[in-house]
Amino acid sequence: MPAGRSQVQFGAQLAEVFEKNMCCSMLRHKTAGLLALLLFLGVVLKVVAKDFWEAKPFTEWSEQEAMKMLSESPWSRTLLVLGGTLAAAKAANRVTDLPSLSGTGAGRGTGVGQAGSGIGSGGDSVSLYVSWFSSGRIRQALGRLAQIRNHAPESEVKKFVEQPSEDYQICVAGPALEAFNSLSLADFKSKTFLVSKKDKSKSLPLKSYVAPKERSDGMVVFSFERQLNGKPAFGLEDQEVEFVAQGKKIVLKASFKLAKMMDAENLDL
């Protein structure tokens, strides 16, 4: 074969290989670019998407959204306690075992917190719903449920939601709270507190205890002073606050991450 023709064929082969490499390279670049775009859009959507409690007023929340605030929000936790600890527990309906706001309601929860524990004689686990009752968000959820379920007047709901709370209040609701009726402030006093998980010196002792039988909504309420040494007890610098309550055989623990418990720019406690 003449040398000139051989060189032409070799050049054509090189051109073909080069073209294929260029196509592969461009495809890789396009794929990488597409992946980068998808990642960027995912981040943007995550940043833009707001939780329902930030996206609309509480008077527009659905019943499901109000229940979610009381069950799967930064202000609420679900604790599983052995049924034997709480005496005869009736069968729990996990969706509806919240007191309706016929007086003023309670909460339920899950999310980031620790699991609760009960010391008892066995039996099925019972869900107890622990919420930061003094927060505006929890009161909004309870107020909205009162509107939906009980047709509560707007004026009554507004008064309840806007009512200031002198103390931090943690409430407990659930299907079997009879055991709490036999307990008093003295039973809980020495082993019940709110404490900063970052600074253990910031610990608030129990101020008051209200049993279910003393409330029209049938829930338990623990109260703690808001001030410590003349200043607000907790701030964002504490990062996380733990609620601990122990009275005889009942032991409850729940943690709350403060950075997520914001109403606009303020801590909602």
N, C-alpha and C positions, 0 to 999 in steps of 0.2 A: 504494500500500500504506500502511495506517495507520502512523503513527510508532511507536505502541506495539508493533505486531507486528514491525516492523523491528528495534526495540531488542532484543526477545526473541530473534529469530534471531541477531543479532550476538553477544548474550551466550552463546547456545548454542555458536556457533562458537568463541568465546574459550575456553569451558569444554573443548571438544573438543581444541583445540590445547594447552591447559594439561595436560590429562590425558595426551596423547601425549608431551609433553615430560617429564612426571613419570615415565612408564613407561620412557622411554629413559634418563633419569637414574638410576632405580633399577636398570635392567639394567646400566648402566655400573658403578655402585657394586658390584653383586653380582659382576660379572666381575672387577673390580679386587680385591675381597675374596677371591674364589676363587684368583686368581693369587697374592696375598700368602700365603694359606694353603698353597698348593702349594710356594711358595718356602721358607716356614718349615719345612714338613715335610721338604723336601729337605735343608735345613741340619741339622735335628735328626737325620735318618737318617745323614747323613755323619758327624756328631759321634759318634753312638751306635755305628755300625758299626766294629768293630775288625778289625785284620789277624789272620789265623789264628794267628800266632805269639803274639799277645796274648790271643786268645780261648780257647785251650786248651793243655794241656801238650804238649810235643813228642812224647811217647809216643803221642799220639792223632792226630798228623799223618798224612795219607795220603801215598803215594809222590809224588803230583803236588805236594802242598804242600811236601814236603821238597825236591823238585827246584826249585820256585819260589823257595824261600829261597836256593838256590844259583845261581839264574839271574836272578831279577827282584826282588831285595830291596835294601834300603839297604846291605847288607853285601857285595854282589857286583856284578860288571860283566862284560860280554862285549866282548872286543876282537877285531876282525877283522884278521888279519895275512895278508899275501901268502904263499901256500903255498911259494913259492920260498925264502922266508926260513927256513922250518922243514924244509927238505929234502923228501924224498918223503913227502907227507902222504896217508895213506889216506883214503878217503871218510868224511866226518864225519856221524855221526848226532847231530843237535843235542839230541835229547832224552835220549840215554843216554851221551854221551861224558863221563861223570864217573867217576872211579875209585870202585869200591865200597870200603867200609871193611873190607878184609880185614886191613889193618894199621891205618891210620887215614887217613881220606879227605881229599879236597880239595874245591874249590868251583868254581862257575861263576857268571857273572853278567851282568846288564845293569841298566839303570835310569837313573840320573841322570848317569852318568859320561861322560867324554870318549871319543871313539873312539880305539882304539889304532892304532898304525901300524907297519908293518914295511917294512924296506928290503931288497928282494930281487930275484930275477930273474923276477918275474911269476908267473903261474899263478893258480888259483882261490884265493879268500880262505878262510882257515881260522879257525874260532872258537877263541879261547883264553878260558878262564873264570878270572877273577881275583877272589879272595875274601879277606876279612879273616879269615884262618885262626885267629888267636888269640881271636876273639870267641866268646862262648858260643853265640850263635845259629847260627853256621856249624857248630860242633861238634855242636849238637843235631840239625841237619839231616843231618849225616853219620852220626851215631849212629842216627837213625831209619831211614835208608836201609840201614844195616847190619842192623837188626832185620828190615826187610821183605825185603831181597834175600838176605841171608846167614844169617838166623836167629841173629844174634849174641846171646849170652847177655846178659841184662839187667845183670848185674854188670859185664861188660866194657864195655858201652855207658856205664853210669853212671860208671865210672872214667875213660873217655875224655872224656866231657862235662865232668866236674868237675875234670879235671886243670888246675891253674893254669899259665898261660904267663908265663914270666919276661919275654919280649920281645913286641913287636908282631910279628906274622907275617903276611905276605901270601903266598898260594899261587897257583900257576898250574896249571891242568889243561887237557887238551884231547886231540885225536886224534893230534897230531904234535908231540912234544916232544923228538925225537931231537937236534935242534940244541943244546938246552940241556945235553946230556951232554958236549959237547966244550968247554963253558965252565966257568970256575972263578970263585972269589971275586975273583981279581985282574982278570978280564975285566970284571966288573960294578962293582967297588969305587968307582971314581972318578965314575961317572955314574949311580948308583942311590941313591935317597933317598926319604924321606917328608917332605913339607913342608906347612906351613900356608899356604893360599892367601891368608889375610888378613895374616899376619905372616911374611914370608919369612925372618926371622932364626930362626924355629923350623924347623930342618931337621935331620933325623936321617940320618946316613950309614949305609950298609949295614954290618951287624955280621957276618952270616954268610950263606952261600949253600949250598943243598943241591940237587944235580942229581937228575933223575928216577931215574937208575940206582942212586942211593944210598938210595932209599926203596921200601918194599914196595908203596906205592900208586901209584908212578910219577908223582908230581907234583913241581913245583918249589916250593921254599920259600925266601923271603927274610926275614931277621930283622933287627929294629932295636931299639935300646934304648928302654925305656919312659920313662926319665928324661932330662931335659935341664936341666943346671945344678942338679941336686938336686931337681927338681920334676917332676910329671907333664908329659910333653912337650906333650900336646894337651888342650884343653878345649872346651866349647861356644862359648867366645868366638872360637875359630878358625874356626868355621862350616863350613869345608871343608878336607879334607886330600887332597893329591895324591900318588899313588905313581908314581914314575918309575924305570924300569929300562932301562939300555942296556948291552949287551954285544956287541961286534963289530957284526954286521948286525941284531941283534934290538933293537927299541925298543918299550917298552910304557909306556902312560900310562893311569891311571884315577883318577878323583876320587870322593871319598866325602863325603856331607853328614852332618856329625856329629849334627845335631839329630834326624835320623831313625834314628840308631843307638843307641837307648836301650833298656835293659832295666830296666823299672820307672822309677826316677829316676836311674839311673846310665848313663854312657856304656859301651857294650859294645864294647870294642876288644880 
